[in-house]
Amino acid sequence: MDYHKIITIEPGKRGGKPCIRGLRITVADILDYLAAGMTPAKIVAEHPDLTEEDIRAALAYASDLQRKLSAGILV
């Protein structure tokens, strides 16, 4: 999935953390919800500005970041 149009990073928003489409919901927020056992449908129900595609983009971003860290691309 190409998450680049969904995940945004703005220095003045949420401390420059990666967010969903400029919203104040971060990738970390999405990962925390999923780790706590929330389903994508439940997350969308509680945050109507989100879509399931946004959740998949957050997962793709996190996966890509982990891959880059493991490869030593990001230090």
TAKAWO-V124884 format. One record per residue. RES is the residue in three letters. PSI is psi in whole degrees, 0 to 359 (none if undefined). OMEGA is omega in whole degrees, 0 to 359 (NA if undefined). Layout:
# TAKAWO-V124884
res:psi:omega
RES:PSI:OMEGA
RES:PSI:OMEGA
This chain:
# TAKAWO-V124884
res:psi:omega
MET:137:176
ASP:102:184
TYR:355:189
HIS:334:178
LYS:350:183
ILE:319:181
ILE:123:181
THR:150:176
ILE:117:180
GLU:123:184
PRO:325:183
GLY:2:183
LYS:124:179
ARG:38:177
GLY:24:179
GLY:11:178
LYS:152:177
PRO:126:182
CYS:169:178
ILE:115:175
ARG:39:178
GLY:0:176
LEU:173:179
ARG:20:177
ILE:121:184
THR:164:173
VAL:319:180
ALA:322:177
ASP:313:181
ILE:314:180
LEU:321:178
ASP:317:179
TYR:314:180
LEU:318:180
ALA:331:179
ALA:356:176
GLY:3:178
MET:142:175
THR:158:175
PRO:320:180
ALA:320:179
LYS:319:178
ILE:314:180
VAL:322:179
ALA:323:181
GLU:341:180
HIS:81:187
PRO:344:177
ASP:345:181
LEU:157:173
THR:166:176
GLU:331:175
GLU:322:176
ASP:319:180
ILE:318:177
ARG:323:178
ALA:320:178
ALA:319:178
LEU:319:179
ALA:318:178
TYR:312:181
ALA:320:178
SER:315:179
ASP:318:179
LEU:316:179
GLN:318:179
ARG:317:180
LYS:319:178
LEU:317:180
SER:327:180
ALA:355:180
GLY:15:180
ILE:323:177
LEU:132:180
VAL:none:NA
